Amino acid sequence: MLRSEKAFVVVVGSLSPGQQLAQSTHAAMLLAAKDPTSARLSLVMLSTKSVGDLEELCARLELDGYSISRWREPDLGDALTAAAFVAVAPRLTRGLPLALG
């Protein structure tokens, strides 16, 4: 079975469910604006425990060569709340829980 690329969105899981949904949507839209083909991919929504964990994940993914679309929420002091990228099966996301799970 061939693996295919997916669009991944990772959101800070400590946000309320409504905030997770909104922040994930912002990050996915940012990715789609940057890479229109990503809008046709299956979407995987994951979460991290904290902003720091999300920042660390983004930095590690970039070191692995991924292009990350970061969403910083103005209403939350411009904190990084969600990030999106395209990948096949990034090892760095293994073990992350599904968002809103």
C-alpha positions as CSV (number, residue, x, y, z in Angstrom):
1,M,0.0,0.0,0.0
2,L,1.4,3.4,-1.0
3,R,1.4,6.2,1.5
4,S,0.1,9.5,0.4
5,E,0.7,13.0,1.6
6,K,-1.7,14.5,4.2
7,A,-2.2,17.9,5.6
8,F,-1.4,18.0,9.3
9,V,-2.7,20.6,11.7
10,V,-1.3,20.6,15.3
11,V,-3.1,22.7,17.9
12,V,-2.4,23.5,21.5
13,G,-4.6,21.0,23.4
14,S,-5.0,23.2,26.5
15,L,-7.3,25.6,24.6
16,S,-11.0,25.1,24.9
17,P,-12.6,22.9,22.2
18,G,-14.0,26.0,20.4
19,Q,-10.6,27.7,20.4
20,Q,-9.0,24.5,19.2
21,L,-11.4,24.4,16.3
22,A,-10.9,28.0,15.4
23,Q,-7.1,28.0,15.7
24,S,-6.9,24.8,13.7
25,T,-9.0,26.3,11.0
26,H,-6.8,29.4,10.8
27,A,-3.7,27.3,10.4
28,A,-5.3,25.1,7.7
29,M,-6.4,28.1,5.8
30,L,-2.9,29.7,6.1
31,L,-1.5,26.4,4.7
32,A,-4.0,26.3,1.8
33,A,-3.2,29.9,0.9
34,K,0.5,29.1,0.8
35,D,0.1,25.7,-0.9
36,P,-3.3,25.5,-2.7
37,T,-2.9,21.7,-3.4
38,S,-3.0,21.1,0.4
39,A,-6.7,21.9,0.4
40,R,-7.4,18.7,-1.4
41,L,-5.5,16.4,1.0
42,S,-6.9,14.4,3.9
43,L,-6.6,16.4,7.1
44,V,-5.1,15.0,10.3
45,M,-5.7,17.2,13.4
46,L,-3.4,16.5,16.4
47,S,-2.7,18.4,19.6
48,T,0.2,19.2,21.9
49,K,0.0,19.8,25.6
50,S,1.4,23.4,25.5
51,V,2.5,26.3,23.4
52,G,6.1,25.4,24.2
53,D,5.6,21.8,23.0
54,L,4.1,23.2,19.7
55,E,7.0,25.6,19.3
56,E,9.5,22.8,19.8
57,L,7.6,20.5,17.4
58,C,7.7,23.2,14.7
59,A,11.4,23.8,15.2
60,R,12.2,20.1,14.9
61,L,9.9,19.6,11.8
62,E,11.7,22.5,10.1
63,L,15.1,20.9,10.9
64,D,13.7,17.8,9.1
65,G,12.9,20.0,6.1
66,Y,9.2,20.6,6.5
67,S,7.6,24.0,5.6
68,I,5.4,25.0,8.5
69,S,2.5,27.4,8.4
70,R,2.2,28.9,11.9
71,W,-0.9,30.6,13.3
72,R,-0.4,33.2,16.1
73,E,-3.6,34.4,17.7
74,P,-3.8,38.2,18.1
75,D,-6.4,37.8,20.8
76,L,-4.1,35.6,22.9
77,G,-1.1,37.9,22.9
78,D,0.2,36.6,19.5
79,A,0.8,33.2,21.0
80,L,1.5,30.3,18.7
81,T,-1.7,28.3,18.8
82,A,-1.6,26.1,15.8
83,A,0.6,25.0,12.9
84,A,0.0,23.2,9.6
85,F,2.2,21.3,7.2
86,V,2.1,18.6,4.5
87,A,3.8,15.3,5.0
88,V,3.5,11.6,4.4
89,A,4.0,10.3,8.0
90,P,6.2,12.5,10.0
91,R,7.9,10.5,12.8
92,L,7.8,13.6,15.1
93,T,4.0,13.5,15.3
94,R,3.9,9.9,16.5
95,G,2.3,9.7,19.9
96,L,0.5,13.0,19.6
97,P,-3.2,12.7,20.5
98,L,-6.0,13.7,18.1
99,A,-7.2,17.2,18.6
100,L,-10.5,17.5,20.4
101,G,-10.1,13.9,21.5
